[in-house]
Amino acid sequence: MSSVLRFFTGLVFAFSLFTGCQQTGPPVIDDIGGDSLVPANDSADYVCYAWDWGLRPIEYDWSCDRGVLGWDSANWVRWHAPESSGPAVIRASVIDEDGLVTTDSQVVEVTEVKTVVIQYWGAVKALEFREWRDSLRIGYEIEGTFSADTGVSFLVLDDSNYQRWLVRQTYQALVSLQNVVRADSFDTVVGRVGWYNLVIDNRSEKRDRTFGLFVLKTTP
């Protein structure tokens, strides 16, 4: 056998060994990229970096245990965080042409969101009241401080109790700071979803009064 023939025979044999030892298997996920901290009620985008042996086409399937997937486009997805804080898991499953699947996940910490509801310093006329309205959901925490001349009260009332308070019937308040002298603070958790009225009450006084009010609400 000539040296040229032996060379080509060895080349074919080596190629056959190489192709026979090629690695195969399910797709490989290198990473899932995206924010690890997301505020409650906010959204973030995530991308899955994956490939398959032989560079064959792959498909992506996204899921999450909390929150909502807004849209997905192949290896990209937009995720909307839930209203309450705590950990959430976003999962990406990658499927190749043989139906082999690889799954990986990204843990996201949903953080609380604090919002200023009222920050006000002013006056309330004699025999009158001032009010603000805000929508509050179950589990929200409301806190703040109230300072006023003697005789002024601060109330947080849901709609039904607000109507009873208006006509001077018996009512139940979520927050009730009566006849505050100088300053007081409050902190409570909302037990029922709905609109709430935040009231500065000077109806029992015959003089104008000044007050300061700061109210903060925090997601669960």
Residue, then its C-alpha position, 0 to 999 in steps of 0.5 A: m500500500s502506498s504511503v498516500l493511500r495509507f495517509f488517506t485511509g488513516l484520515v478517514f479512520a480518524f474522522s470516523l472515530f471523531t464523529g462517533c465520539q461527538q457529544t450529544g444530549p439535552p440542551v445546555i442552559d448557561d445562564i438566565g439573566g435578569d434582575s434579582l431584586v424587583p419591587a412589588n407590582d413592577s416588571a422586569d425582563y429575563v433572557c435564557y442563554a442556551w444552546d444544543w449539541g450540533l447547533r440544532p434549533i431549540e424551543y423555550d417554555w417559560s413559567c413562574d410560581r408567583g407573578v404573571l408572565g406578560w409576554d415571551s419571545a423565544n429566549w426573552v420573557r417579561w415578568h410582572a411581579p406580584e403585589s406582595s414581597g418575598p421570593a419568586v421563581i422564574r423557570a425556563s425550559v429548553i426543548d430540542e428537536d428530539g424532545l429532550v428538555t433542560t430546565d433552569s430557574q432564576v430566584v427573584e426577591v420581590t421587595e416592598v414598595k413604600t408610597v407617600v399618601i399624604q404629606y400636608w401641613g395646613a388648617v381646618k375650619a371650625l365645625e368642618f373637616r378635611e378628607w383624602r381618599d385612597s385605595l388600599r388592599i388587604g395586607y397593606e400597612i399604613e403608618g404615619t404621624f399626626s400633629a394638631d391643635t387640641g380638639v382635632s381628630f384623625l380617622v381612617l374609615d372605609d366607605s361604609n363607616y365613613q357614611r355612618w360617621l358623616v351622620r354621627q352614627t356609631y362607626q368603626a375606624l381603621v385608625s382613630l386618633q382622638n383629641v390629639v395633643r401636639a403629636d401622635s403616630f399610628d401603624t396598622v394593617v389593612g384587613r379589607v380591600g376598598w377605598y378609605n377616607l382619611v379625615i381631619d375632624n374639627r366638627s366639634e370645635k368652634r375655632d379654626r385649627t392647624f394640623g400636620l399629617f404624614v401618611l405612608k403605605t407599604t405593600p405586603 
